[in-house]
Every structure is written in C-alpha cells, then in structure tokens.
Amino acid sequence: MKALLVQWNADSTTPPDPGSPGPTAPGAIDEAALARLQGSSGRDFDVLWLQSMIAHGQRAIQIANAEIANGVNVDAVGFAKQIVGKRQAEIDRMQQMLAGGG
C-alpha cells in the first residue's frame, strides 16, 4: 500500500488529526453495534463479533471489486484482487465458526 502512495506522490506519514473523529469508513462497526459488543460476553460476544467482522469483510470485498472493475492502475487492481481472495477466505472461516464448525 505504501508503494502505491509513493507512486501517486501521496503522503503516507501524516497521521489523522487526533482531535477529529473523522468519517466512518464504509463497513466499519457502528456505535450501536459497538455498544452491543461492550454489553455482551461469552458466546453472545463471539457471535456479535463474528457477524460484525463478516459484514466488514463483505464491504471490503465490494470496494475491492469496484476497483477491479473500474480501476486504471494495474498495481491497485492487483492489490484489490489480493484483498478479495484473502477477505473471502477470512469470511468463509468466520462463517464456519458461527455454524459451530471451529
């Protein structure tokens, strides 16, 4: 990712403003889900966590697929393809865990 930022002359070292909450990333866990997680434990926590992470991974795949379909930079498209494969494997594993298979 840093190599792509360098290639595009983008600054990869500037940290976000710590005083600013910043925008919520698509697929990020929302405040309501975070509150549910904080108020849960044991199996309930595990299920909520896995469901949240599956949704997050699915959104990452959607974004990566958009880059694959519309991207013009071959390196970014290649990176997006890697994301799809890795995230799908993670989602498959988390779904197995939810189903009680691991």
Backbone torsions as a table, in degrees:
resi	resn	phi	psi	omega
1	MET	NA	-42.6	179.4
2	LYS	-61.4	-36.9	179.4
3	ALA	-62.0	-38.5	177.7
4	LEU	-66.4	-40.2	178.6
5	LEU	-63.9	-40.5	177.1
6	VAL	-63.5	-44.5	179.7
7	GLN	-58.8	-33.9	-178.2
8	TRP	-94.0	7.0	-177.6
9	ASN	57.7	35.3	177.7
10	ALA	-97.0	147.9	-178.8
11	ASP	-83.5	115.2	-179.3
12	SER	-96.7	0.6	-175.1
13	THR	-105.9	-10.2	-177.8
14	THR	-77.9	114.1	179.4
15	PRO	-74.3	155.9	176.5
16	PRO	-66.1	156.0	178.1
17	ASP	-63.8	116.9	-176.8
18	PRO	-65.0	-20.3	179.4
19	GLY	-84.8	-6.8	-177.4
20	SER	-108.5	129.2	178.5
21	PRO	-68.5	-22.1	178.6
22	GLY	71.0	170.9	179.8
23	PRO	-74.2	153.8	175.5
24	THR	-82.4	126.1	-179.8
25	ALA	-69.0	142.4	176.3
26	PRO	-57.9	132.2	180.0
27	GLY	88.2	-6.4	178.4
28	ALA	-71.5	152.8	179.4
29	ILE	-66.3	135.8	-178.7
30	ASP	-89.1	171.7	-176.4
31	GLU	-61.4	-39.4	-179.6
32	ALA	-64.0	-43.7	178.8
33	ALA	-66.8	-38.2	177.8
34	LEU	-62.8	-42.2	178.0
35	ALA	-62.7	-40.9	177.7
36	ARG	-63.0	-40.4	178.0
37	LEU	-63.4	-44.5	-178.2
38	GLN	-64.5	-27.9	-179.5
39	GLY	-93.4	8.9	-177.5
40	SER	-120.8	167.0	177.3
41	SER	-155.1	170.5	177.0
42	GLY	60.1	-139.2	-177.3
43	ARG	-61.1	-38.4	179.0
44	ASP	-60.2	-43.4	177.8
45	PHE	-62.4	-46.8	-178.3
46	ASP	-57.5	-44.5	-179.2
47	VAL	-65.3	-47.5	179.3
48	LEU	-61.2	-41.9	-179.8
49	TRP	-62.7	-48.6	-179.7
50	LEU	-62.6	-42.3	178.1
51	GLN	-61.3	-41.7	179.0
52	SER	-64.7	-42.7	-178.4
53	MET	-70.9	-33.9	175.6
54	ILE	-63.5	-46.3	179.0
55	ALA	-61.5	-40.8	178.7
56	HIS	-62.8	-44.6	179.0
57	GLY	-64.8	-38.4	178.3
58	GLN	-64.3	-38.6	177.8
59	ARG	-67.1	-39.5	177.5
60	ALA	-60.8	-39.8	178.2
61	ILE	-65.3	-40.3	177.4
62	GLN	-60.2	-45.1	-179.8
63	ILE	-64.6	-44.2	179.8
64	ALA	-64.1	-40.3	178.0
65	ASN	-63.7	-34.7	176.1
66	ALA	-64.5	-39.2	177.1
67	GLU	-66.0	-41.9	179.0
68	ILE	-61.4	-42.0	-177.5
69	ALA	-74.5	-34.3	-170.3
70	ASN	-120.9	-6.6	-175.4
71	GLY	-70.3	150.4	179.5
72	VAL	-111.6	-17.3	180.0
73	ASN	-90.8	118.7	-175.2
74	VAL	-61.1	-34.3	179.1
75	ASP	-69.2	-41.6	178.7
76	ALA	-66.3	-39.3	177.8
77	VAL	-64.9	-42.4	177.5
78	GLY	-62.1	-41.4	177.7
79	PHE	-63.7	-41.7	178.6
80	ALA	-61.2	-39.2	178.3
81	LYS	-63.9	-38.6	176.5
82	GLN	-63.4	-41.8	179.7
83	ILE	-59.9	-45.6	-178.8
84	VAL	-57.9	-49.1	-178.5
85	GLY	-62.9	-45.7	-177.8
86	LYS	-69.1	-44.4	-179.4
87	ARG	-66.3	-38.0	179.5
88	GLN	-64.3	-39.6	177.3
89	ALA	-62.7	-40.6	177.7
90	GLU	-63.9	-44.6	179.8
91	ILE	-62.0	-44.5	178.9
92	ASP	-58.1	-43.4	-179.8
93	ARG	-65.9	-43.0	180.0
94	MET	-66.3	-35.5	176.8
95	GLN	-66.4	-36.6	174.9
96	GLN	-62.5	-41.8	179.5
97	MET	-63.2	-42.2	178.1
98	LEU	-62.7	-36.0	-179.1
99	ALA	-77.4	-1.9	178.6
100	GLY	89.4	12.1	-178.1
101	GLY	-95.7	22.2	177.6
102	GLY	157.4	NA	NA
